[in-house]
Amino acid sequence: MPDTRKKQLDKFKEAARQLEADEDEERFEQKLKKLVQQKPDEKKSDE
């Protein structure tokens, strides 16, 4: 793996950790449902 590609992978992994990303599919689904349940932006719905 080229050095620059490895650095990019490390940056991605660090960003995922900061976002509390998880490989557990069930936890992913729970977090996704929280996002989906949010009310839509009223300004956008008027268009």
N, C-alpha and C positions, 0 to 999 in steps of 0.2 A: 504494500500500500504506500503510495507516494506520501511524503511528509506533509504536503499541503492538504491532501485528502484526509489524513489522520487528524490534523488540526481542526478541520471542518467538522469531522465526526465528533471530536471532543467538545466543540462549541455546541453542537446540536444536543449532545447528551446533557451538558450543563444547562442549556435552556429548558430542556424537558424536565430536569430536576427542579428548576426554579418554578416551573408551571405546575409542579406536582403531578406530572404525567405518570400514568400507571399502566403496566402491561396487563393488568387484570381486567378481563372483558366486562365482568359484572360491575366493577367500580366505574369503568368507562361509561357504561350504559346509565348508571346512576347520575353521573356528572352531566351527561348529555341531556337527560330528562330535565335536570334543573335549568339548563339553558333553554330548552324548548318551551318550558312552562312560563317563561318571562313574557310579560305583556309586550305587544308590538309597539313600536314608536308611533305615536299618534300623528306626528308630522308627515311621516312617510305614507300612512294609510289614507291621507287626504288627497294624494296625487291621483 
